[in-house]
Amino acid sequence: MAEYYGIDISSFNRVTNFDLIAKEQDFVFIRAGGADNKTPYGFYRDRKFLEYYNELSSRGVPLGAYYLAAKKFFTVQDGRVQAQNFIGLIRGLKFQMPVVLDLEVPDAGNDREVTDASVSFLETLESHGYYAMIYASDISGFVDRLDLSRLQRFDKWVARYGSQPKNAVPFGIWQRTSKGNVPGIAGNVDMNITYNDYPDI
């Protein structure tokens, strides 16, 4: 089985050498932005998104993008509007990897509500022709905050450190550590593995 290794980065990561990243990584996900959590449906663009996208795409690195969901993420409308915000950030750009709902910070809510918003977000991306994926941790995300039975048809990027995911399976991408060290990045970086050839898909 083929294995593909990659990283995910945002403005919190300091890139020191794009050529080394292009040489060493099979793929890279970049944070496009996320909810600002200050105004209803407000959002921001990651200040490094376009720089990182332009530098890495010019070097032929397969790229994906992700969007950090709002803390108040409970309704179909929440999901639809946040997805539209995401689409506004990535419109006109080309991706060989999925575009991703990053579900990390919702306020306390029941799994039905958060799943309602998540499905709406993913379906909105799909309606615009994107390959949509959802990211969350194996237990505190997919088990504690979501109804996995309603997410079976969606591809999953699962964070679980120390061992492969055991709950959100099958998964498409496994985030295996947040403390990786790779050439071209100063400091720790998230490291991922997939067995899927997403550019071919």
N, C-alpha and C positions, 0 to 999 in steps of 0.2 A: 504494500500500500504506500503510495507516495505521501510524503509529508511536506508541508509548506510552512515556513516560519516567518512571522512578521511582528510588527510593533504597532501600538497606537500612541499618538502624540497630540499635544495641544500646546497652547502658549506657556503652560507650566514646564514644558520640556525645552531645554536649550540645545538647538541643533548646532553642531560645530563643523560638520562636514557632510554635505548632501551626497557627495560622490561615494563616500564610504557606506552610507545608508543604502544607496542604490545598488552597491556591489554586494552587500551582506544580506539584505532583506528581500524575501519573496513578495511581500505586500506591506502596505502601511495604511492604517486608518488615521484620519485627521479629524479633530473636533471642528465642525463647522460653526457651532455656537450652541445656544440653549436658551431656556426661559430666564428672564431677568428676575422673576419672582417679586417684582416691585409693583407692577401694574398688571391688570388683567390681560393676559395674552401678550405681554411685552416680551421681547427677546433681544439677543445680542449676537453679533458675529465675533467669533474668536479672533483676536487681533493678529494672530499668526496664520490663520487659515489660508488665505490666498497666497501668502508668501510660500508656505510649505507646499501647498498644492502646485503652484507654478514651478517651483524648483524640482520637486520630485516627478511631476508628470513630464517635464522636459527631459528627464533622465530615463523615462520609460518604466517607472515603478508602478505596478498595479495598485490603485488607490481606492479606498472607501472613505465615507464620511459618516460622522455620528452627531447626534443632537441630544443634549441633556434635557430631559423632560422637566416640566414645572413641578414644584412642590405640591401644588393643588392640581392634581391630574386624575380626575374622578369621573368625567362624563364623556359621552360621545363627542360633544362639542369641544371639550378640552383637547381631545385627541385630534380632531379634524383641524382645528385652528393652529395648534402647535405644529402639525405636519405641514400645513400651508406655509407657516413661518420658515420651517426647515427647507421646503422646496424653494422659497424665495432666496435662501442663502446659496443653494447649489445649482440653481437654474443655469443652463448653458455650459455647465462643466461636465466632463466625461469621467465615468468611474467604471473600473473593471471588477471591483469588489462591491459588496452590498452597501446600501445606505441604511443607517441604523438608528433605532430608538434606544437611547441610553437611559435606562430606568434605574436610577440610583437613589433619588432624594424625595419621593412623594411623602407628604405628611401622612399621618396615620389615617388609614381608610380601609374599607373591607376589600377583599380580593375581587369581588364582582365589579366594584366601581373602577378600580385601577385597571382591571382587565378590559372593561368597556372602553376606557380611554385608549388603552394600548391597541386594541383591535381596530378602533377607529383611525388611529394614527397610521398603522401599518396599511390598512386598506386604502387610505387616502394616498399614500406613497405609491401603492400598486396601481391605483387608478391613473396615475401620471406616468406609468411605465417604468417605475423603479423596481429593482430587486430589494424588497424590504426585509429587514432582520431586526430582532429585538435582543438587547443586551441586558443582563442582570446577573446577580450572584446566584449560585446554585441553590442556596438555602434561603437567605434573607430576601432574595428577590423572587425567584421563580416559585419557591414553596410558600413563603410567608406573605407575599404581597399579590400574587397572581393566581389565577385559576388555570393551571397547566392544561386541563382538558380542553379549554377553548383556544389554545395556542398551538395545537398539534400541527396545523398546516404551515405555520410560520417557521422560518429558519431561526436558530437560536445561537447567540454568542454568549457563552457561559463563563463566568469567573468562578474558579475554584482553585485554590492554591494548595499544592502538595499532592493532589491526586486528581484524576479525571473526574468530571461531573458525574454524579450518580442519580440526580433527580431530573434535571432538564435534558432528557435524552429521548431521541437522538439529538445531538447538537451539531452545528456546523463549524463553529470555531470555539476553541478552548483558550481562555486567558489563564495562563498557568502561573504567572507571578507578576507582582507590581514592582519588583526590585531587581529587574534585569539590568545588565550592563552590556551595551552594544557599541561598536565603533561608530562614531559620528554623533553620539548623544552624550552630553555632559550630565552625569548623575543617573539616578534610577529611571527606568522606563518599563511600561507594561510590555510583556512578551506573550505572544500567542502562537498557536499551532492549529492548522486545519489539514484535513485529509481530502478536501474538495478543491478541484481546480476551478476556482470561481471565474477567472477570466475566460476559460473555455465555456463554462456554463452560461 
